[in-house]
Amino acid sequence: MGTDSGVARHGQNLRELTLMAECGMTPQDVLVATTRSAAELLGMQDEAGVLAPGQRADIVAVAGDPFDLANLKDSIRAVYQDGRRVRG
């Protein structure tokens, strides 16, 4: 998931997740596409895209169901960038 979503203004890119689901992807597939698959497409799979020892991690912690994409924005409780808490 990047800032070049192209389907919404900068800062509104969570809308992309809902659009992907509306086009037939399962919520799990949407999250994989915006994490692991995105890292693979960028050639960064050895350092990002999954939660694993030795990998860089940007994490969004949510309250409730992370697969409830329509309400994801309201569920965000904390954001970690490279393993450091930056919000929440």
DOBA-590200 format. One line per field, with one value per residue (C-alpha): residue number from 0; residue in one letter; chain; x, y, z. Coordinates in nm, 2 decimals, padded with zeros to 4 digits. Layout:
<atoms>
marmar = c(NUM / ...) $
vexro = c(A / ...) $
guro = c(A / ...) $
xx = c(X / ...) $
yy = c(Y / ...) $
zz = c(Z / ...) $
</atoms>
This chain:
<atoms>
marmar = c(0 / 1 / 2 / 3 / 4 / 5 / 6 / 7 / 8 / 9 / 10 / 11 / 12 / 13 / 14 / 15 / 16 / 17 / 18 / 19 / 20 / 21 / 22 / 23 / 24 / 25 / 26 / 27 / 28 / 29 / 30 / 31 / 32 / 33 / 34 / 35 / 36 / 37 / 38 / 39 / 40 / 41 / 42 / 43 / 44 / 45 / 46 / 47 / 48 / 49 / 50 / 51 / 52 / 53 / 54 / 55 / 56 / 57 / 58 / 59 / 60 / 61 / 62 / 63 / 64 / 65 / 66 / 67 / 68 / 69 / 70 / 71 / 72 / 73 / 74 / 75 / 76 / 77 / 78 / 79 / 80 / 81 / 82 / 83 / 84 / 85 / 86 / 87) $
vexro = c(M / G / T / D / S / G / V / A / R / H / G / Q / N / L / R / E / L / T / L / M / A / E / C / G / M / T / P / Q / D / V / L / V / A / T / T / R / S / A / A / E / L / L / G / M / Q / D / E / A / G / V / L / A / P / G / Q / R / A / D / I / V / A / V / A / G / D / P / F / D / L / A / N / L / K / D / S / I / R / A / V / Y / Q / D / G / R / R / V / R / G) $
guro = c(A / A / A / A / A / A / A / A / A / A / A / A / A / A / A / A / A / A / A / A / A / A / A / A / A / A / A / A / A / A / A / A / A / A / A / A / A / A / A / A / A / A / A / A / A / A / A / A / A / A / A / A / A / A / A / A / A / A / A / A / A / A / A / A / A / A / A / A / A / A / A / A / A / A / A / A / A / A / A / A / A / A / A / A / A / A / A / A) $
xx = c(00.00 / 00.16 / 00.10 / 00.06 / -00.28 / -00.42 / -00.78 / -00.80 / -00.63 / -00.31 / -00.41 / -00.73 / -00.57 / -00.76 / -01.04 / -00.83 / -00.88 / -01.26 / -01.25 / -01.04 / -01.29 / -01.58 / -01.41 / -01.42 / -01.10 / -01.15 / -01.04 / -00.75 / -00.64 / -00.67 / -00.44 / -00.19 / -00.19 / -00.11 / 00.17 / 00.35 / 00.26 / 00.35 / 00.69 / 00.75 / 00.66 / 00.91 / 01.18 / 01.18 / 01.05 / 01.38 / 01.33 / 00.96 / 00.60 / 00.56 / 00.60 / 00.91 / 01.24 / 01.49 / 01.22 / 01.13 / 00.78 / 00.52 / 00.22 / -00.13 / -00.30 / -00.68 / -00.95 / -01.19 / -01.19 / -00.90 / -01.10 / -01.38 / -01.23 / -01.52 / -01.47 / -01.09 / -01.01 / -01.22 / -01.07 / -00.70 / -00.55 / -00.18 / 00.07 / 00.43 / 00.68 / 01.00 / 00.90 / 00.86 / 00.53 / 00.44 / 00.07 / -00.18) $
yy = c(00.00 / 00.32 / 00.68 / 00.65 / 00.49 / 00.69 / 00.63 / 00.90 / 01.21 / 01.17 / 01.06 / 00.90 / 00.58 / 00.35 / 00.38 / 00.17 / -00.13 / -00.10 / -00.07 / -00.39 / -00.58 / -00.43 / -00.57 / -00.92 / -00.97 / -01.12 / -00.89 / -01.13 / -01.10 / -00.72 / -00.71 / -00.95 / -00.74 / -00.42 / -00.58 / -00.89 / -00.86 / -00.49 / -00.57 / -00.85 / -00.62 / -00.36 / -00.63 / -00.57 / -00.91 / -00.98 / -00.68 / -00.59 / -00.71 / -00.96 / -00.96 / -01.17 / -01.14 / -00.92 / -00.75 / -00.39 / -00.34 / -00.07 / -00.19 / -00.05 / -00.18 / -00.18 / -00.25 / -00.52 / -00.70 / -00.61 / -00.75 / -00.50 / -00.28 / -00.03 / 00.07 / 00.03 / 00.40 / 00.43 / 00.12 / 00.24 / 00.26 / 00.29 / 00.31 / 00.18 / 00.27 / 00.06 / -00.08 / 00.26 / 00.39 / 00.71 / 00.75 / 00.64) $
zz = c(00.00 / -00.11 / -00.15 / -00.53 / -00.52 / -00.81 / -00.70 / -00.43 / -00.30 / -00.09 / 00.26 / 00.13 / 00.00 / 00.24 / -00.02 / -00.25 / -00.01 / -00.03 / -00.41 / -00.44 / -00.23 / -00.43 / -00.74 / -00.60 / -00.38 / -00.04 / 00.25 / 00.32 / -00.05 / -00.03 / 00.27 / 00.11 / -00.21 / -00.01 / 00.19 / 00.08 / -00.29 / -00.30 / -00.15 / -00.40 / -00.70 / -00.57 / -00.52 / -00.15 / -00.03 / 00.15 / 00.38 / 00.38 / 00.33 / 00.61 / 00.99 / 01.05 / 01.23 / 01.04 / 00.83 / 00.84 / 00.97 / 00.92 / 01.12 / 01.16 / 01.48 / 01.47 / 01.72 / 01.60 / 01.27 / 01.04 / 00.75 / 00.80 / 00.53 / 00.51 / 00.87 / 00.89 / 00.92 / 01.23 / 01.39 / 01.37 / 01.72 / 01.65 / 01.37 / 01.37 / 01.11 / 01.09 / 01.43 / 01.60 / 01.72 / 01.53 / 01.61 / 01.87) $
</atoms>
